[in-house]
Amino acid sequence: MTEDMVLQIGEDALLLIVYLAAPLLLSALFVGLMVGVLQAVTQIQEQTLSFIPKLMALVVALIVMGPWLLQLWITFTLDLFMQIPSLIG
């Protein structure tokens, strides 16, 4: 196993982490921004108000994007397992 192979696997793993985290983080960011704008307009300064909408957005994002995210994860893992013989010898 060469240094280039290790770097490529690490790069692929980091890219997978970004792909897995991005839909959830972006949905929470968008909902948090909308709740923040709503709080600014209505002058409601309740800190816990954004928790439930963010949680619901994360659940919806997981339901919608979950199969695609799981497929990415499975594909990466299977590719890594298939590379084991070439990585060892």
C-alpha positions in Angstrom: 0.0 0.0 0.0 1.5 3.3 -1.1 1.2 6.7 0.3 -1.0 7.7 -2.7 -3.5 5.0 -2.0 -3.8 6.0 1.7 -4.3 9.7 0.7 -6.9 8.7 -1.9 -8.9 6.6 0.6 -8.7 9.4 3.2 -9.8 12.0 0.6 -12.7 9.7 -0.4 -13.7 9.3 3.3 -13.7 13.0 3.9 -15.7 13.7 0.8 -18.2 11.0 2.0 -18.5 12.7 5.4 -19.3 16.0 3.6 -21.9 14.3 1.5 -23.5 12.7 4.5 -23.5 15.8 6.7 -24.4 18.5 4.1 -28.2 17.8 3.7 -28.8 17.7 7.4 -26.7 20.8 8.2 -28.2 22.8 5.3 -31.7 21.9 6.4 -31.0 22.9 10.0 -29.3 26.1 8.8 -32.2 27.1 6.5 -34.9 26.4 9.2 -32.8 28.2 11.8 -32.5 31.2 9.5 -36.2 31.3 8.8 -37.0 31.1 12.6 -34.5 33.8 13.3 -36.1 36.1 10.7 -39.5 35.3 12.2 -38.3 36.1 15.7 -36.8 39.3 14.5 -40.0 40.4 12.8 -42.2 39.5 15.7 -39.7 40.5 18.4 -40.1 37.2 20.1 -36.8 36.5 21.9 -37.3 32.9 23.0 -34.2 30.9 22.7 -35.9 27.5 22.7 -38.3 28.4 19.9 -36.1 27.2 17.1 -35.4 23.7 18.6 -38.6 21.9 17.5 -38.6 23.3 13.9 -35.0 22.3 13.4 -35.6 18.9 14.8 -38.6 18.4 12.5 -36.5 19.6 9.5 -33.8 17.1 10.4 -36.4 14.3 10.6 -37.8 15.3 7.2 -34.3 15.6 5.7 -33.4 12.1 7.0 -36.7 10.6 5.6 -36.2 12.3 2.2 -32.4 12.0 1.8 -31.9 8.9 4.0 -31.9 6.3 1.2 -29.5 8.2 -0.9 -27.2 8.8 2.0 -27.3 5.1 3.0 -26.5 4.2 -0.6 -23.5 6.4 -0.6 -22.2 4.9 2.6 -22.8 1.3 1.4 -21.1 2.0 -1.9 -18.1 3.5 -0.2 -17.8 0.6 2.2 -18.2 -2.1 -0.5 -15.6 -0.3 -2.7 -13.2 -0.2 0.3 -13.8 -3.9 1.0 -13.2 -4.8 -2.7 -9.9 -2.9 -2.6 -8.5 -4.9 0.3 -6.7 -7.5 -1.8 -4.9 -4.8 -3.9 -4.1 -2.8 -0.8 -2.5 -5.7 1.0 -0.5 -7.1 -1.8 
